[in-house]
Amino acid sequence: MNILLFLTPKDNIAYIYSDFTLRQTLEKMEHNKYSAVPIIDRDGRYAGTITEGDILWTIKNELSLSIKKAEKVPIMSIERKMDNLPVRIDTGMEELITMATNQNFVPVVDDRGVFIGIVTRKDIIKYIYSKTKAVVYSELKADNK
């Protein structure tokens, strides 16, 4: 199965650049209502994932909850608990599903490491559900007899 069938292209998602400040990142996340966004560099290469939690702990521990100070904090200086690991465009479904068990979305990069989009856990679950729905319903009917 080709993961391109599940890909949400970069043009259709919110992401930030690695040279953004904390304030720019907060504004982008708030505007798009995302709790985690991919980080890419200006060459388009995937650089990591930033979450609300990463930002919250940095603001609390280092900025004394000051939004003014956030204007001067480069987003790449924030310690991240975990990055969503990317997969290459030619990754198989089994590996993609394994990756999605531990992260809400899986960043996808091309063979040059350039970020091209994401595959969401939701889309994978919908696909698996659609493929197994008939089997599940027939088993439920058999159990209810």
C-alpha positions as CSV (number, residue, x, y, z in Angstrom):
1,M,0.0,0.0,0.0
2,N,1.4,3.4,-1.0
3,I,1.4,5.9,1.9
4,L,0.7,8.7,-0.6
5,L,-2.9,7.6,-0.4
6,F,-2.9,8.9,3.2
7,L,-0.7,11.9,2.8
8,T,-2.0,15.3,3.8
9,P,0.3,17.6,1.7
10,K,2.4,20.2,3.3
11,D,0.3,22.9,1.7
12,N,-2.8,21.7,3.6
13,I,-1.3,21.7,7.1
14,A,0.1,24.2,9.6
15,Y,3.8,24.0,10.2
16,I,6.5,26.3,11.5
17,Y,10.0,27.2,10.4
18,S,12.9,26.5,12.6
19,D,13.8,30.2,12.7
20,F,10.4,31.2,14.2
21,T,10.3,32.6,17.7
22,L,8.2,31.2,20.5
23,R,5.6,34.0,20.0
24,Q,5.3,33.3,16.3
25,T,4.8,29.6,17.0
26,L,2.2,30.3,19.7
27,E,0.3,32.5,17.3
28,K,0.4,29.9,14.5
29,M,-0.7,27.1,16.8
30,E,-3.5,29.2,18.3
31,H,-4.8,30.3,14.9
32,N,-4.9,26.7,13.6
33,K,-6.0,25.2,16.9
34,Y,-3.2,22.5,16.8
35,S,-1.6,21.1,19.9
36,A,1.5,19.9,17.9
37,V,3.1,21.1,14.7
38,P,6.0,20.0,12.5
39,I,9.1,22.2,12.4
40,I,10.9,22.5,9.0
41,D,14.0,24.5,8.0
42,R,13.9,27.1,5.2
43,D,15.2,24.4,2.8
44,G,12.0,22.4,3.6
45,R,13.8,19.7,5.7
46,Y,12.0,18.2,8.7
47,A,13.5,19.5,11.9
48,G,11.2,18.1,14.6
49,T,7.8,18.6,16.2
50,I,6.8,21.2,18.9
51,T,3.9,20.6,21.2
52,E,1.9,22.8,23.6
53,G,3.5,20.9,26.5
54,D,7.1,21.7,25.3
55,I,6.1,25.4,25.1
56,L,4.2,25.5,28.4
57,W,7.2,24.1,30.4
58,T,9.6,26.5,28.7
59,I,7.4,29.5,29.5
60,K,6.9,28.4,33.1
61,N,10.5,27.4,33.8
62,E,12.5,30.0,31.7
63,L,10.4,33.0,30.9
64,S,8.4,33.6,34.0
65,L,5.2,33.5,31.9
66,S,6.2,36.6,29.9
67,I,4.8,36.9,26.4
68,K,7.3,39.8,25.7
69,K,10.2,37.5,26.5
70,A,8.7,35.0,24.1
71,E,9.3,37.4,21.2
72,K,13.1,36.8,21.5
73,V,13.1,33.0,22.1
74,P,14.0,31.0,19.0
75,I,11.7,28.0,18.7
76,M,14.6,25.6,18.1
77,S,16.0,26.5,21.5
78,I,13.1,24.9,23.3
79,E,13.7,21.5,24.7
80,R,11.3,19.1,23.1
81,K,10.1,16.0,25.0
82,M,9.9,14.0,21.8
83,D,9.9,14.6,18.1
84,N,7.5,12.8,15.8
85,L,9.9,10.6,13.8
86,P,9.5,11.1,10.0
87,V,9.2,8.3,7.4
88,R,10.4,8.3,3.8
89,I,7.8,8.4,1.1
90,D,8.5,4.8,0.2
91,T,7.8,3.5,3.7
92,G,5.5,0.5,3.9
93,M,2.2,0.4,5.7
94,E,3.4,-1.9,8.5
95,E,6.1,0.6,9.5
96,L,3.7,3.5,9.1
97,I,1.1,1.9,11.4
98,T,3.8,1.1,13.9
99,M,4.9,4.7,13.9
100,A,1.4,6.0,14.2
101,T,0.8,4.0,17.4
102,N,3.2,6.3,19.2
103,Q,2.4,9.7,17.6
104,N,-0.7,11.5,16.4
105,F,0.8,12.2,13.0
106,V,3.7,10.9,11.1
107,P,5.8,13.4,9.1
108,V,6.7,12.3,5.6
109,V,9.9,13.3,3.8
110,D,11.1,12.7,0.3
111,D,14.5,11.0,-0.5
112,R,16.3,14.3,0.0
113,G,14.8,14.7,3.5
114,V,12.4,17.5,2.4
115,F,9.2,17.6,4.3
116,I,6.2,16.9,2.0
117,G,3.3,16.4,4.5
118,I,1.9,14.2,7.2
119,V,-0.1,11.0,7.6
120,T,-2.5,11.3,10.6
121,R,-3.3,8.5,12.9
122,K,-7.0,9.2,12.3
123,D,-6.6,8.6,8.5
124,I,-4.9,5.2,9.2
125,I,-7.6,4.2,11.7
126,K,-10.3,5.1,9.2
127,Y,-8.6,3.1,6.5
128,I,-8.2,0.0,8.7
129,Y,-11.7,0.3,9.9
130,S,-13.1,0.5,6.4
131,K,-11.1,-2.6,5.4
132,T,-12.2,-4.6,8.5
133,K,-15.8,-3.4,8.9
134,A,-17.4,-6.3,7.1
135,V,-15.4,-8.8,9.1
136,V,-16.3,-7.2,12.4
137,Y,-20.0,-7.0,11.6
138,S,-20.2,-10.6,10.5
139,E,-18.4,-11.7,13.7
140,L,-20.8,-9.6,15.8
141,K,-23.8,-11.1,14.1
142,A,-22.5,-14.6,14.7
143,D,-21.9,-13.8,18.4
144,N,-25.5,-12.6,18.8
145,K,-27.1,-15.7,17.4
